[in-house]
Amino acid sequence: MEPLEILRRLGALQTGHFRLTSGLHSDRYMQCARLFEHPKESAQLCAMLADMFRSAGTAADAVAGPAVGGIIMAYEVARALGVRNIFAERENGVMALRRGFRVERGERVLIVEDVVTTGGSVKEVMELLRGMGADIAGVGSIVDRSGGAAGFDADFRPLAVMDIKSWDERECPLCARGIPIKKPGSRESCSLIQRTKH
């Protein structure tokens, strides 16, 4: 089964009317946390990603992910590759390695993230690890929805690429049709956008 079909079946790829973090509206939303509710399928997709890098001849000593979305994913990809797993998290607003995690100079680290939109979190982790002397073996994701704009200066391999359309509230065709809007991660529907307020 294709990755997007697995995500759709598990409810990770959702359709409807959503207000994104950016404030834009969209008819699709990726909630990859729903994937990691299901150990069998999440292990399957992470093993597929590990195989992509293995087949490309990529050698890694460790796998790292940004918290929160990359924590479980980094563990599963590291397990599939048989290497060490770490994660970075924010400390005073800045990505850091905590909990005794460290990288050695020259160590090759593969960075993974569930969904890449702007690539900002991954770039912060790349900068952090390079500052500690590590080499970036590559970047992997379940879904790339950046439209090619992430611009990583490392080998980037996603399992699936999605072009998710989004609109400003004033131009949203879903608002025009009176479809209730939801905030991702919330089970509650928000009020309909009242276009007269804009």
C-alpha positions, 0 to 999 in steps of 0.5 A: 500500500502506498504511503499516502493511502496508509496515512489516509486510512489511519486518519492522518491525511484529513480532508475538510476545511482547516485553518492552518497555523499560518492563518491560511485555509486549506481543504487538506491537513496532515496530522502525522501524530495519528500515524504514530497511534499505530505501531505496525504502520508507523514502523512500516513507513519508517522502515521504508524511509530507512530503506530509501537511504540504505539503498542510496548508500547513505551511512549514518551513525545516529538518527535525530528528530526535532521534538515533538513530531520527530521523536517517535519517528527518529526512534523507528528509523534508527531501529530500522537502521540499527543505529543510535537515536536522539532528539532535539527539543527547545530550551528557551526557544532554541533547539538543543540536545538535552537529557544527556544526548550528544554527538561526536565530532565527525559522527554522521547523523540522519535527521528525520521529521514527520511532515516538512512544510517550511523546513525550519525545525529541521534546519535548526537541528542541522545547525545545532548538530553541525555546530557540535561537529557532526556531519549531516548524512541526509534529511528524511520525512514521511511527507514533503508539503514544502513545494520544493521550498524547504531548500535543505543543503543535504540529501532530502528524501521524503516518502510522499510529496503533497501539494496542499492548496491553501487560500487567504480567508478572503479568497477561500472557496470553502468559506464562500460555500459556507463549510464550517472550519476546523482548527487542526488538532481540535475536535471542535468546529470553529465559527464560520468565517464572517466575511463581512468582518474583513 
